[in-house]
Amino acid sequence: MSSVCSPGGGFTVAKPHNSLHQYTSRSAVVEFTIFARFGPLNQRIRHGKLLRIQCSEPEAVTETIHLSENFEEPKLDNNGGGGDGGNGRFPLGGGGNGGWGGEGDGGDGDEEEFGPIIKYDEILIEAERRGAVLPADMLEAAKATGLRSLILTRYLDFQGSAGPLGFLMRYCPMLRNRMLADPSFLFKVGTEVVIDSCCATFAEVKKRGKDFWAEFELYAADLLVGIVVDIALVGMLAPYARIGKQSVSSGFLGRLNHVCGALPSSVFEAERPGIRFSLQQRIATYFYKGVLYGSVGFGCGLIGQGIANTIMTAKRSITKSEEDIPVPPLVKSAALWGVFLAVSSNTRYQVINGLERLVEASPLAKQIPPVAMAFTVGVRFANNIYGGMQFVDWAKWSGVQ
């Protein structure tokens, strides 16, 4: 039996395993320790006196039950309320309220995957031992809440890399945060660029057939724009470490940035310590990324098609041929790129990210990492062949090419 004193006064008594009315020929003396918690100071006071309750009957045999052993103290609720406030461990509203690079009380499962939280003093000692200096945002998060050991270890490893990677990890937060969340990020970007360049060439040759060389400028424009788009496609959907607390700027743009920052990076992004996403947030992410992809596609289309049109015009000013095709309209071509990325590419790459997440989380891939890398190569290879052929079809249907 136990008693817990609540902030509102009074106490509750838990029933023992055997209720008292079952003792018909003996009395029961129940001893329990009273704990008091005073709200303003959040202090626990254990009284040394024991409270006894004795039920006596004739010819009774007294039995004392000590239930203060193995008594578990009640955990304090900082909110001071009885509700769980969502689930009590993760901020409502998703990823805008902190980051799994910082505190994020995700439970034993998160600690097993991302390691315990390392405190500020220990972080400084480890950074000094490795000859590293933490960026300002990571240093601020370390002071406030500490950093997960996996995040700290990854950063120290990457920033010490030779060549441009170490420099970019120290001075390019966009790359750093994505590498901290997914160490295979650069592998996926490189895979996407190489596969897309090869598959785009294959698809263009197959679709254009004998007109390939006559339309070579169009192919070159598609290839140039495709490389830029590949980097954007992978980068904008890649998970990233949210370091520290996210500040909210004043004004419409500040509030918009805060809302968008609370969305997952992709529809199927895995939840992290301190980061939970609702179904509404995941649905909103699909349309939000569609807008971003459409903007990137339109901008790249203007640049790429503008270069192609310039080359075509200059070439035909020197030599003219009956096989020359009309110069594609610039704005219409850019609009095609925007719509294609917003609808087709957005959908396909969201699905790819989800499939990669499932494979990477599988026991087989964790034991044999090349399995996940092979899957990435295979699924992106198939996607690029299909996407390249689909774009040519869309271009011909729209009358742009």
Phi, psi and omega in degrees: 000141180218161179225134178237123180278124183266161181301331182277359180100160179081176177212158178247146183242125178274142180289142174287172182299323177249117183293154189291332184290351179282343180273099185267332184245013178209166179255158179241130174250120184250124178249136176212155181264136181265130174251136178242136176235122181258122187307310186299324185252355182049046181255145174254133177236124179257119179279142181282342182277145178256138178266130182247141172236121185236129176251114188252141173223163178303144179054039184277149173250122185281133177231129180256129181249118178262115181245012177280348176288144180057021178287132181259121180296142177292141179279137180287139175257113184297337179280347177070012182244172181270342182280169183267351175061049185100272165218007173082347185244337185236140181294138177291148178094008171087217193273010182276354187250042179138195181203152181281002167280340180255232190294282176050084179281093184260004178089183184297323181297318179293322180294325179292324182277318187251356178084167180289167177278125179267131183281168189301312183298318180292325178296316180297320180296316181292320179295319179294323179296326181268000180068036183243155175238126182286141173299164186300317183291322177291324179294320178295317178295323179296319179294320187283311189226350188089176180231147173297140185298325180294320179296315180297315181296316179298317181296314181297324178291313184290319183292340177270004180291147177283156177084198186291337183299314179299318179297314181294325178296328181278328190237003179234092183301326182298315178289316182303310184294328178284325176290326177293324179281322183218099181299342180268015183301310181296326177298319180291321178297311180298319178299317182296315183294312182295313182295317183295320180297316180291315182291324178297320178297315180298314182294319181294319179296318182291318183284320183277335176060231184291345179272007186301310184288331176289334180251025185300325180299323178294319178297316181297320178295316178299319181294317181296312179295324182299321181295316178296318181294323180302315180297319179292320181299315181286316185294319185286340179258355183287140174294152180218150179285129177265102186271121174072194181275144179266119180280152180250115179281157178282159179092170184297315182296323178295316179293322178297317179296324179294317180295315180293326178293338179278349180280153174294159180289334175214166183301323185253025179299138179290146175284145185237173176303123180082358184235118175230142182238134177275168178298321179297321179294321180292321177294318179297327180298321181301314182286324178296315178292329176298320177295316179297314180298319179298320179294316178297316180297318180294316180296315179293326178296319177300315182290309183296313181290329176297318177296315181297317180296323178296316179297316181297317181294318180294320181295320184280343175286340179267306179228138178247149180219151178291341182274357180296137178264159180298148177290126183297146177293133188293306185293321180294321177295318178295321178296322177299315178301317181297313180294320181297315180291320183293326185259296186288305184296318179302314181294313184295318183284332172297316179296318180299317179299320178295318179294318178298322179297318180296317181293315182296331180274354182288149178302324181296315181292328178290328178279325182232086184306324179303340178298314179294322179294319179295321178296318178302314180297315183294312185290326179284330175297311179296320181295320182290322176298312181295316182295320179296316179292324180294323181294319178299319178298315179298320180295319180287321179295325182279349181081011179285321180233000000 
